[in-house]
Every structure is written in structure tokens, then in C-alpha cells.
Amino acid sequence: MNKNYKYILALAIVLIAFNFLGNSYYMRFDLTSDKRYTISKSATKILENIKYPLIIDVFLEGDDFPSEFRRLQKETRQLLEEFSAINNNVIYNFINPIEDDASRELNIQKLSQRGLTPMQLSVQESGKSSRSIIFPWALASYNDQTLIIPLVKNKIGASQQDLVSNSVQHLEYTFAEGFKKLTEPKKHKIAILKGNKQLDDKYISDFVKKIGEYYFIAPFTLDSVSSNPQKTLEDLNTFDLIISAKPTEAFTESEKLVLDQFTMNGGKSLWLIDAIAMEKDSLFNDKGANFALARDINLTDFFFKYGARINPVIVSTLYSAPITLAMGTGSDSQFQHLKWLYSPLASSNSNHPIINNLNLVKFDFASQIDTLKNNIKKTILLESAPLTRLEAAPREISLEVVTQEQNPASFNKGNQTMAVLLEGSFNSVYDNRVKPFNLSDEKNKSTPTKMVIIADGDIIKNDVIRNVPQQLGFDRWTGQTYGNKEFLLNTVNYLLDDDGLINIRSKEVAVAFLNQQKITAQKTKWQLLNIVLPLILLSIFGFLFNYFRKKKYAS
């Protein structure tokens, strides 16, 4: 008896010890093949910086979701559970804003006014089609600041399943980006170059506003180079990145030397260059045509030394964004979306963090970039589709091209590079050359740095309607949103070594969906297998059990 007591006591002690260890040491194990529930180091670092309660209200709640969006709802909940496990200051709630019929319309109106626009979905279940409204948004509040977080990542031409897959891929990035805005102070400084007839502020307003959420932004003019180049360079070196958005006036040698020495000192740069002088608006005249001319802004040797060359040709492709024109006369005219060869839609097969999981990027009258052999690492970021041709300037561009049948055989130049990343230690453009002025601390070899060259200035240009800047990348005629803003934001993040967010974007999550057509076609079969068959087997077992029991114990 005493021996039994000893075993019971030992068992109790072991259980208490396990219970104590379980409360003291907490572990979560991710057994998925794609490690979807393993939070990246970058996101974990952001979460660890949350010192006060961060409240997240998720509006992705309801019972009548399509199955695809129920998956997004589930993935969002599980991700927030992981966030909360890392830092219990992360508190989340799921709210259905349209649950109460009495306040439904009022809630829709209030949320829409705040920018949380509802999304209408097509629901296909049991062979029937219906419509459903959801709010794929979250509100994150921290220290009296509130931020809107989108949960759906749009993609051109995507089905609902593809849309959800793309959104799940971006969930961790989306929340981490929002948390970073709320919890971390700005530290990097960006100079928007002026003085060489770059785009007016209203045409880059949407993108500058976006990067202003992360970095300090200021305009910078090179006009003072002519009077005090040393002071101009010293002022420019206080910035971490320069952006030159579609300069149309040639740079002087003095300005180029200052920009070159900025690079030699480790400065990063983003160049958006139009090698062709042509504007889409200039086609809307009596002739419906205009001439495209080569534009020289005196940067050819500048980029050539660094390892790239922008060629003054026009990239035209069959895979492009449409142009919207009024066809017909008088009251019979109608707006139509017509194929327009000069707005290439660019993408890349690379898995580089800048362009990983990126929507198509829209260009206008873009040129082609050649990369040259030197010690600089070059990464092709964006290129045209294979069905591409190069058109030399000068040439006449006419709107009549939309009515002409195109021969695919003439688009035989293959993929053409339109955006390239350069990384490494650059050689000075003015090494072993006569310089326009002398500097006190001249360098001929840079510290390791980066620059991105894009052969189109309009990639950053947002529409302006009634003097109000519109969303960059959004086409109000077709309702499509292109990836221009996201691409440029990723580029800036990467150039500034803000790789915490950029690395999260590289995470791959595989989302599996059920085939709705098979579900409808085989619904009865699987219902019988899962409901009726177990009952039949249970009945047979019960019958045989009673039969053999009676037979065994029958007198």
C-alpha cells in the first residue's frame, strides 16, 4: 500500500513540475511547410518596440462571406494571435459593422467617409450566385494615433481566389508597415531635386505624401552651385536619398559634379528620366498627333560611368495599358478603352524584394536601358513583355494607331529593361577629367551605395483633376490600380536600407482553396460518404455485435 502511495506522490510531483515549467516557459511550434505562422525577425523587432496598448479593430467579420474570404478572415485572426503572443500589448477585436440591420446603412456611410470603402463580392455556393458586402479593413490605434490598414491587396485581372492569395501573402507586411508608422520615429531624410524643370509638386504629390509617412522630405535646388558649390554639396550630403522626377532641363557640369560627389559620399539616388520628349496630352489636338523627339539632359556620361545607358528610343508593346478615347460624333460618341502601344505594363520574374508579389507597373513613352560591364552589381527590376519593339526618335505618334491592326511579328525585340538597380562602390564620373571647380574633399571612389534608374518620368506622375492630385497608379477610366506607388515605395525603402519591411514582402505563403465547381458537382456524393456511410457501418457493427453476443451467451 505504501508503495502505491509513493507512486501516486511521484506522479503528482512530476505533474506539478510539468505544470510549473509549462507556465514558466512558453513555446509555439510552426509545423507548416511554408512557415506561415513564423513571424519574421523584422516584424518581431517592430512588435517588440510596442510599449503601450495597440488596439486593432478588424472589420473583416460576418457569416455570409465567400469561402475564399473566410480564409482571409481566418489567416488575419491567426496572424494577430501570433502578434499578441509576441507582445501582449497587441490587442485585437473582430467587428461586424453591418450585423445590425437598423444601423447598417449609417455604419456603411460612416466607414466610407473615413476611407474604409466596402467591397462587393460574388458568392458562388450550391450552384447559386449572390452578392455580399464586406469591409476588408482594420483600424490600428496607438498613443492617440489611428491608422487605416487595408487587408485586401488588389491585383489586375485577379479572381477572388487569386485576390485572397495575394492578400494573405501581404498580411504580415501590411500590419508590420502600419505598426512601424505608429511606433517608430522618422530618421532618414529625402531631397526632392528641383531646378532642372522636374515635375511640379502637384504631379508628385501622392507619392511624396506616402513616403512622408516614413521619412523627412524636403525640396532641394542646385541653383546655388554656380555661386557656392562647396556649400551646396555640404547641404546635399545631409540627405540620405535624392529623387529627381522627370527633369527636362539639362544639368550643368557643376551640378553633375555635386551629384557625383553626393554618390561618392554614399548618398542614394532615384532617377526617373525621360529620354524622349513626348506627352500624351499633346496628342489631343486637331491632328490627333505629335512628334516624339530625343531629349538630352546631359546625363548620358553620368549614367554610363556608373554602368547604365538610357537609349533615346520608345518602347512599344502589345501588352500595354489601354487609352480611353471618345469614339463617334456628337451625342452618339462613347468612351472606349482601346489598345495603346505606348503605355507598357512592366513586371519581372525576379524575386528581388522590391518587385516580389508586385502588381503590374504602368509606363508612358518609356525608353530602354542597357547595362554595361563594370564592377557594379546590376539587378533588372522591371521590363516589358516579350512582344515588344523599339521605335527610334524623332517620329510621329498618332492616336490613329488604336484603329490599326498590329502584326505581332513586328514586335520581336523581346523583353526590354526599363528599370535597373545599381549597387556597389562607384567610380567617380570626373575621375581623371577636368573638373568644373575644385572641392576640399574630393573622392574618386564611393563607399558602398545604391541607385535606381528608371527610363520614364511619368511612372511617378499622378493625375490632377480640378487642381486636386489623384491616387498614383489609379486609372479613373478603367478602375484599375497599377503597382506604380508600391514599386516606388519599395524602391525607396530598399535604397534607404529600410530592409525590415522590404524583407517581410519576400515571405511566400501558399494558400490552398477548394474547387467550387467540384463541390457543386460532387456535393451529394461526399455528403453520403461522410454522413450516411458512417451510420450504415455503425448499424452493421451493432447488428453483428448483438448477433454474436446472443449466440455466445445463448443457453
N, C-alpha and C positions, 0 to 999 in steps of 0.2 A: 504493500500500500504506500509506504514511504517512497518507494522507487517511483511509483506513478506520480506522486506529488512533485518529486524532483523533475520529472519530465515536463509536467504542466508548468512548473515555475520557470524552467529553462525556456520553454516555448513562449511564455509571457514576456520574459526578458528580451528575447530575440525580436518579438513583435514590437515591443516598446522602442527598442533600438532602431529598427527599421522605420518606425513612425517618426522618431526624432530626426533621423537622417533625411527622411523624405521632406520634413518641414524645413530643415536647415539648408539643404542643397536641392536647388530646383533645376531640372534639365528638361529640354524639349528636343525630341528627335524627329528629323525630317527624313522620311523613308521614300519620298517621291524621287523618280529618276531625274527630273529636271530641277530638283531642289527649289521648288516654287515657294516653299514656306520658310526657306532660309533667307533671312534679311541680310542684304549686302552690308559690307563694312561701312560704306559711305552713308547709307541710310541709318545704320546703327549709331554712327557718330552724331548725325543730326538729331536723332532721338535722345541721345544721352545729354544733349545741350538743353533739353526742355526742363526748365527749373520750376515752372508753375503749371497749374492745370491747363491743358489744351483740350478744349471741348470740340468734338466733331459731330455735327448733325448731318446724317446721311438721309437723303430723301428717296433713295432707291428702295422703296418698301411698298408692298402691295401683294395681292393674291392672283391678279389676272395678268401677270407678266407672261410673255412668251418664254418657252423653256430656256432659250439662249440667254435671256436677260436675268432669269432666275440664277443662272450660272454666274453672271457678273455680280449679282447681289451676294451670292454665297462666297465668291472669291474676295469681294470687298470686306465682308464680315470677317473672314478668316485672316486677311491681312491685318485688319485693325486689331484683332485678337493678338497677333504676333507683336504688333507695335506696343500694345498695352502690357504684354508680358515683359518686354524690354524696359519700358518705363511706365509705371502706373500713373504718371501724370497725364497720359493719353486716355481720355475718356470719350466714349462714342455712344451715340444713340441712333437708332433707325426710326425714321418718322414717315408715315404715310400722309402727305398733305391733302389728299383727295379722298380720304376714307369717309369723312362726314359729308353726306350729300348737301346738307344745309349750308356749309361753309366752303364747298368745293370750288365754286366759281370765284369767290373772293380770294381764296388761297392761291389759285392759279394766277389771278391778276397781280397779287402782291409779289409772288415769286418771280413772275415775268418782269415786273418793274425793276427788280433787283438784278436782273440779268440771268436768272435761272429759268431759261425758256423750256417749256415742256417738249417732249419728244413723242411723236405719234408712231406707233408700231403696228405692223400687220401680224396678227396672231393666226397661225395655221394649226388647228388641233381637231382631231377626229374628222378630218376631211372638210372642215368648215373654216371660213375665213372671217375674221372680225378685226376691229381696231381697238387699240389700247393706248392710254396716255401714261407716260412715266416722267419722272424728274430725275435725270441721271446727274445729280449734282450733290455736293456736300459743302457745308459751311464750317470752316475751322476758326475758332476764336481763341485768342491768346493775348493776355495783357491789354485788354480793351481794343484789340485789333481783330477784325473779322475778314476772312479771305474766302473767296469762292473757289472751289476745287471741282473741275469737270471730271466726270467718271467715264464718259464715252469719248473715245478717240476716233474722230471721223476719218474715213478713207474713201477716196473717189472710187465709185463703182463697186463698193463692197456690199455683200449680202449681210443680213442680220448676224449670221454666224461669224462671218469674217470681221464684222464690226466689233462683236464681243471679244473675239480672239485678240484683235488688235488692242482693244481697251484693257483686257486683262494683262497683256504684255506691258502696258504703260502704268498700271495701277501704282506700283511701288514708286516709280519715278514721279508720278503726279502728286502723290501725297508728300513724298520727301521734298519735292520742289516747293510745295505750299508751306511745309513746316520750316524750311530754310528761310523763306521770305519773312515768316513771322518771328523767328527766334534768333537769327544771326544778323549782326550789323553789316552794312556795306563796307568794303575795304578797297576794291580796285577802282581806278579812275580811267575813263574813256574820253578821248578827244574826238569830236566830230569835226573833221577838217573843213574849213571854209576858205574862200578867197580865190578859188580856181573855178568858179561858177558851178559848184556842186548843186545837187538838188536842193530846192528850197525846203525850209523846215516843215511846211505843211505836207510835203510829199514823203517825208521820212518820219512823220510824227508818230505813227502807230508803233513802229519798231523801236524808236528811241524811247517811247513811253514804256514799252515792255522791258527793255534792258535797264531802264531806270529803276525798275523794281529790285534789281540786284546790285547795280553799280552806280558810282557817281558819274554823271555825264556833264560835259561842258563843250561849248564850241571853241575852236582854235583856228586862228587865221595865221597864215605865213607871210602876211604883208610886211611885218616888221623885219623880215630877213634882209631886205635891202639896206636898212639903216643900222641894225644891230643883230647880225646873225648869231653871235655867241649867246646873247641873252635869249634869243628865240629858241635855240637848241636847249638851253638850260630849262626854260619853261616847258618845252615839249617833253623833256625827259622826266618831268614829274608825273606824266601819264603812263599807264601800263599798256594801253592799246590805242591805236588811231584807226579811224574809219573814214575812208574817202568814198563818198557816194556819188558816182557818176560825174566826175569832173569833166568839164567841156572846154576849159581854157588851159593852154599849155603851161606846164611847170617850168620855171626858170632853173638854170643850173645851180643857182644859190639855194633855191628851195629844195631841189633834189639832194644836194649835199647835206642839208639839215635832216631831211627824211632818212637819208642813208646812214648818217651818224646816229640817229634815233634807233635804227635797227642794229647798228654795231654795239650799242649800249644795252642790247637785249630787249628793246621795245617790240611789241607785237603789232601786226597791222592787218587790216581787212580792206582789200581793194576791190571796188566794184566799177569796172571800166567798160565804157562803150567805145569800141574801136570803129564803129560805124555810126555816122550821124544820120539817124532816121527815127522819126516819132510816128506812132500810129495815128495820133490826132491829125498829123499833117496830110493824111490821105483823104480826109473828109472835106474835099473841095469840089469845085465844078468838074474837074477831070477825074477825080477819084484816084489820083496817082501822085507820086512824088519821087524824087531821085534820092537814092541812098549813096552817101559819099563816105570815103575813108576819113577818120578823124585822128589827127596826130596831136597828142597831148605831151609829147616829148618824154615818154616813159619807156620807150622800147629798149634802150640800152640798160635802163634801170632794172627791168624785169629779166632781161637777157642775162645780165651778170649773176642774178640770183638763181637762174635755172629755168625760166619760162619765157614764152613768147606768145603774145596775143596777135593772131593774124587778122588783118582787116578784110575778113570775108563774112558772109551771112550764112548762118546755119539754118537750113530749111528742111523740114521733115514731115512725113505723113502722120507721125504720131505727135500731135500738137493740140493745143487748146483751141476751141472754136472762137470765131469772131461773130458778134451779133450785129446784124445789119437789117435795116428796114427794106424789105423787098416788095415791089409793087408800086403803084402810084395812087396819090390822093387817099381817099378813105378806104381803099382796098389794100393799102400797104400793111404788111405784118412783119414783126420782128422774127428773124430766123437765125438759128445758130449754125454757122457754116464753117467748114474746114478751112483753117488758116495756117499756111505752111510756116509762118514766121514767128509762131509762139511755141517753140519746142517744149515738150514736157520731159523733164530730165529726171533720171534716177541713177542708181548704181547697184551693182551686185556685191559691192564691198560690205563687210560687216564692221567698218570703222564706226566708232561711237557717234560721230557727227551725223551720219546718214543711216544708221541702223534703224529699221522699222519706220522709216520716214515716208510721208506721203509724197506724191509727185510734185516737183517744183516747176513753176511756170517761168519761162524766159520770154523776152520780146526782142527781136532783132539781135540775137546773141551772136558772138563770134566764137572762133575755135582757138584752143590753146595747145601749143606744142611744148613738151618738156624737153630740156636739154641735159646732156650728161655733165654732171659735176658732183661734188661731194654732198650735195643736199638731198635728203630723203623726200621723195615726192609721192603723194597719195592722190589718185583721181577721186574726187568727191562726187561730181555729177557729170553725166554725159548724155548725149542724145540717143534716141533709139537707132537701131541698125539701118533702117530705111531713111537715110539722110544724104543730102547733097550740100555742097558748098558753092555759094554764089558770090562771085567777085564784085567788088565795087570799083567805079560807080555803075549803078544800074537803076533802072526804073522799077519801082514797086507799085503795082496797081491792085485795086480791090477786085478787078475782074478775074483775078486768079481763083477766086472762090467759085466761079462758074465753069472753070476749065477742068476737063478730065485729066488727071495726072497719071503718068506712066511710072509704075513702081520701079521699073528697070533703071530709070534715070536717077533714082535715089540709092546710089551704090557706093557711098563713101564710108559706110559703117558707122559705128559709134564715134562721136566726136566729143572731145573733152571740153567742158565749159566752166568747170571749177576745179581748182587744184590746191592742195595743201603742201606747203614747203616747210621743212623742219631741219634744223641743224645749225652749224656755225657758218654764217655767210661771209663771203669776201666783199670788201667794200667796192662799190661801183667806181670810186675815184682812186683806187689803188694804182699807183704808177701813172696817174693822169694829172694834168694841170688842174688845180682846184680854183674855183671862183673866189675863194677867200681862205684865210688861214684860221685854224681853230687851236685853242690852247691844249686840248687833249684829244687829238685825232686818233682814230682807231681804224685799222685796215682789216681786222678780223673780229667778227661778232662773238659775244658769248652765245651759247645755245639759245635759239629763239624760234619763232614760228610766224608764218604769214599765210594768208589765203588770198588767192587771186581768182576773181570771178569775171568772166568775159561778158558781162551785161550789167549795166547800172540800174535797169528797171526792175531787177529782182527784188530790190528793197523799196520800190515805189508803191505807195498806197494810193488808191483813188481818192479824189476830193470832190464832194458833191455839195453844192451851195456853200463852199468855203469850209466845209466840215470834213476832216480826214476820216476815211473809212478803214475798215479792218484790212490789214495787209494779207494778200493771198485770197481774199474773198471776191468771187465774181458775182456781182448782183444780178447779172442776166441769166446765168445758168444755175445759180445757187451753190456752185461748187466752191470748196475751200481748198486751195493748194497749200503745199508744205513750205512756202517761202519763209514765213515768220519763224517756224520751228527750226528750219535749216539754219537760218542766220543766227538764231539764239543759241543753238547747239555750237555753231562755229565760234561765237564769242566766248561761250563757256569754255570750250576747248582751248582757244588761244590764250585765255587768262588762267590756264591750269586749274580751272574750277572743275576738275575731273570727278569730284564727288558725285555730282548729279549726272554727268555725262556717262560715267561707268554704269550707273543704275540702268540707263537706257539699253545697255547691251545685254541685259538679262533676257534669256529666252524661256518662255513658259508655253508648254504645249497644252492646248485646251481641246479636249475631245467632246464631240457632240453626237447625240443620237440622230439617226436618219429619219426625218419626219415622214417621208414617203413610205419607208418600210414600216414605220409604226402604224400608219393608217392601213396599209395593205395587210399586215400580219397581226393586227390587234387581237382579233378573235382567237387566233392560234395560240398566242402567248398567254392570253387570259385563261384558256382551257388548260394549258400546261402548268401554269402557276397556281390556279385556284381549284379546278376540277380534278386534275390528275392526283394531287396530294390527298384529296378526300377519297378518291377511289382506292388508292393504295392503302390508306388508313382503314377503310372499310374491309378490304381483303384481309389485311393483317388481323383486324379484330375478329372477323369470321373464323379464320384459320386458328387463331389463338384459343377461341372458345371451343371450337370443334375438337382440337387435340386435347384440351383440358378436360372436356367432358369424357372423351374417350379414355383418357388416362385414369381418371378417378371414378369412372362408372363401375358400379358393383357387379 
